[in-house]
Amino acid sequence: MANAGLQLLGFILAFLGWIGTIVSTALPQWKIYSYAGDNIVTAQAIYEGLWMSCVSQSTGQIQCKVFDSLLNLNSTLQATRALMVIGILMGLIAIFVATIGMKCMKCLEDNEVQKMRMAVIGGVIFLIAGLAVLVATAWYGNRIVQEFYDPMTPVNARYEFGHALFTGWAAASLCLLGGGLLCCSCPRKTTSYPTPRPYPKPAPSSGKDYV
């Protein structure tokens, strides 16, 4: 019963991580304009995501522009897009596979070992999805840091970490944690011992043997 609870907890955490990955990919706040320096403009907020760049005015009006050309984007943004999409697709596959291996489901009830293996395979796929999201967010964040501390970057063109980047890190952590818990449901090998041979019972001695 404890193993089933651990398995269910891992699935819930990994599922929440997959939802967080979708949210992080869709949000445009991957990097936010930094107000460091002398020229501080508080009338508008500039932020950029994987698919668009937006400008938010102090009046509440938001204007966004979708990136039109795919080939015109830098390599970091293209790689981050690809890794996040891969993470989402791998997470979707992991959900279906892990659901079959859950002990609370009726699938493969007649084969307990195969059912546990399906849960472990789902956990491994969740781990791969979490690693893809972690690499994507870490790569993008490293690029922001490099551009921020680059002396050739103008002060009014520097950005900092956005909310979507933190959401992606949290989602990757949940996928890795949930996938690890699912992998803990791996069936243990039972050691088989040989059947002990019954010892022959001694024949009851009769009193006629004694004089």
Salt bridges, closest charged atoms under 4 A:
GLU48 OE2 - LYS31 NZ 3.92
ASP68 OD2 - LYS65 NZ 3.34
GLU109 OE2 - LYS106 NZ 3.75
GLU147 OE2 - ARG143 NE 2.91
